[in-house]
Each structure stands twice: as C-alpha cells, then as structure tokens.
Amino acid sequence: MKQSIKFKTGFFLATILLIAITALSALVLFNIRNYQRQEFERTLMERGEIANDYIKQTYLMESIVDPQAFIHTRAAALVKRFDLISGLRVVLYDRDGEIIADSRSYLPTVAVEKMMPYALDGQNVYVQRGNTVHFLTPLSNTNQQIGVLRYDDDVSAMNAFYGLMTKRLMSMAGIVFVVTLVGAIVFSHPLTKGLAQLTASAAAIEAGRPKEVVRLVRKDELGELSEAIWHMGETIARQMNALHSEQDKLRHAVDDLEAMGQHQKRFIGNVTHEFRTPLTVIKAYADLIQMYESDRELHGEAAAYIQKEVSRLSEMVNRVLRLTAMEHYDFQLKCEVLNLGECLEVAVQHVHGKAQHRGLEMIQAFEPVCVYADREAVMQIAINLLDNAIKYNRPNGRITIRCFEMDQMACLEVADTGVGISESEKTAIFEPFYRIDQSRAGDDESSGIGLALVKGLVEKLGGQITVEDEVTGGTRFTVRMPIA
Ligand code: ADP
C-alpha cells in the first residue's frame, strides 16, 4: 500500500513532539510530587515540634510531676487544643500505644498498629490512605517520651492539584500532536504535490510522451529536479522527432525500393514477352529454310520476314535501351535553343512516306517558338507521336501537327482522326509495354514502349504531356515545354 510522505513526515514529527512533551510532563509531575511531599513533610514536622513545645511548656507549668498522670489528666484538653490550632483530627496515645483521647471521637477508629512501634521508638512516621495522611509523632516532656500524637491530615487538595496538572499536560500533549500532524501535512502538501507532478512527468517520459512533462516553478531542490526532468523530456522529444523522421525516410525508401523492384520485375517480364514473338517467327522461318533447302521461293519469302522481324527486334532493343538508360542512368542531354517548327518539319518528312502510304492528310501549322532542349529528344518525341497518329488513324484520315506559345510555354500538338483512347486508359498508355489492343495498329508494329519513352523524354526536358479527345473524334497529344 502506498504511504504518502506527507502523512509519514507529519506522523513522525508529531510523534517526536509527543514523546518530548510526555518526557517533559513526567519530569514536571515528578518535581511537583517531590515538592509537595517535601512541603507536606516539613508541615508535619512543624506540627510535631509545635505539639512537643506546647506539651513541654504545659508540663513545666503544671503541678503534676508524673508524666503518665499528667498526660492522662490533660489528654482531652490537649487534643482539643491541637485540633483547634491545626484544624485536624488529633488522637493521643500513651506509652503503650493505647488511645487516651480523640478530638473527633465520633469518627471511625483508624488502625495504625504497624506504625506505632516506630513512633513509640521516638520516630516520626506517617502513612497515606486515600486522601488522608495519618502522621504519628512522639511526645516528650523535658527528658522522656510520654506518648504519641496522631494527626489525620486531608491531602485531597494536593492530590487534586496533581491530578489537574497531569490532565492539563496530557491535553497539551494531545493538542500539540494533532496541531503538529495537521501543520506538517499542510506544510508538506505543496512538496508532495510537486513530487506527484514529477512522478507523472517521469511516467510520461517512460510512456513515450515527453511533451507532457510539467515544469515546476520553484526555487528549491524540487524546482531544480523539475528543471532537469523538463530538459531531459525536451531532449528525448527532439531525439524522438529525429528518430520518427528518420523512420519515415526509411519507410519511404523501403516503399520506393519495393515499387522499383516490382517495376523492374514487370519490365523484365514485358521485355521477355515482347522479344519472344519476333524470335518465334525468326525461328519458324529458319526451320522452314532448313527443311526445304531447295525451295528458292520459300527462301526469298523467309528472308524478307526474318529481315522484317530482325529490324523490328532491333528497333525494340534500341527503344528498351533508351528507356532503361533514361530510367536508370544520368541521361545526358545536349540542350540548345531550337526552333520548334523547324524540328517538326524534319519529323514530318521522316514519317511523310508512311502517312502517304495510308492515304493520310497531314496539316502543319507552325508558329515561331523556341525551346531550350536536346534536338535528338525533341525529334524522338515528335516522331513517336506522329508514328502513333499514323498507326491508330482511320484510312484517309487526317493528322494535324502544330506548335505555338501559350502561358509562357512552348506547345507541340499532334491530333488525329483515329480510333481514340478511352478515359480509363489515358494514364495507362504511358506505362512501358502498355498496349490497348494490338489489332488496332493494323499491323504488328506495336510494342507499347513509344509513349513511355516520350513521357520520359518530355519530363527530362522539364515539360509535361497530356492526352485529350478530339471534338471531331480521334486523339490529341499536347507537349508543353519551357520556352527558350
Ligand atoms: P505502341 O508501340 O503500341 O504504339 P505506344 O506506347 O506508342 O506503343 O502506345 C501505347 C498504346 O496507346 C498503343 O498500343 C495504342 O493502343 C495507344 N495509342 C497511342 N497513340 C494513339 C493514338 N494516337 N490513337 C489511339 N491510340 C493510341
């Protein structure tokens, strides 16, 4: 069970004080009792002496010579006389210890046989019974003991005073105990409260919530301790924050690594898949050549197919290499100020024959606008977009190619009248090897790398590429690059 320091300190102090006061009271009471006894004994002795002096004077003045006859004759008068002087019951005994006279004979007799031999032997002796003290003093005339005188003294006032003193001292001890206990509790309350707050602060640090540490404003050891704990909390909070941010960085790095791993796996899977088709065709024709060695016509046809597949394979390898280089190595761009229109004219010439072959009309609208870019990259972007506009167009369709300046950006736009791209696939087409439908291209030229390459190049040049539907049907790709 938890014991509060507040109560323990209070109880300890109060107990110490109680012990001190009790010891002091015992000493005081002992001294009172001692003083009372000394005073009382002195009074008794005085009474004995007064009685003896009186007896001696009376005896000398009397005509009776025999001491026993004197005492027997004068006993009643003597006890009355002593009673009058002292206000106490006085009893007179002869030399044999027998009662001769009692000033208050109506009171019950008191047995004092045990003390009598001492009194008869000339000694003063007394005994206390309750509130009454029986004092026996030897009586003598001039040269011999003639009897014993007994005084019965009431000591109730003396006992009452002693009792009262005892009670008062005990009450005082009780009051001091309670006051000390309460005072110590009240005094140590702020201390224990501060300690409780420090305990809570330490618990908060332990639970990993150092921001909850309380700072005590005190100019004592507790204040110093609180300051130390507060600084400790601050340091731990700072370290925890640093740790959390490091953890976040690490988590992001792990996520990135995982994503990169997945991407790598997908990429390798796709490359393997894409390379398998032309290789299968090449292998099939090579087998045919081997089987029909003498068939010249077949040889010619196989050679044409093998050539076509090899050039496709080589184009794919080039594209894959470019894409990989762009993703994994520091891609070196040779940037210069380029007239975009001029670049596009060259690109159009590049695909002109193909477009003509498909009966496509090509419309060009080039406004004067310059970019600071790598010529090779711009050419690849334009040729890829034009190539797609041809591949995915309808027979006798149209391709519009424009360049202009808008919002401080150089824009390159390639629009076609082809099959179009659904909304859900407008993002996916920029993924490497993503193809909507191979049959769309009209031949097997599709590899799914073109747009990924275009997007990568555009981003390397600090631009953006977007794809929208043409109002008249078809697709419009827009590339925005920083103006030179
Ligand atoms: P591909 O070699 O298949 O053309 P791309 O990365 O250039 O690879 O294009 C990805 C896919 O996007 C294509 O398979 C095609 O389905 C679609 N696509 C690209 N350009 C167009 C376009 N102009 N019109 C319609 N579909 C297009």
Boltz pocket constraint, residues with backbone or C-beta under 6 A from the ligand:
constraints:
  - pocket:
      binder: B
      contacts: [[A, 384], [A, 385], [A, 388], [A, 389], [A, 391], [A, 392], [A, 393], [A, 416], [A, 418], [A, 419], [A, 420], [A, 421], [A, 429], [A, 431], [A, 434], [A, 435], [A, 436], [A, 437], [A, 440], [A, 445], [A, 446], [A, 447], [A, 448], [A, 449], [A, 450], [A, 451], [A, 452], [A, 475]]
      max_distance: 6.0
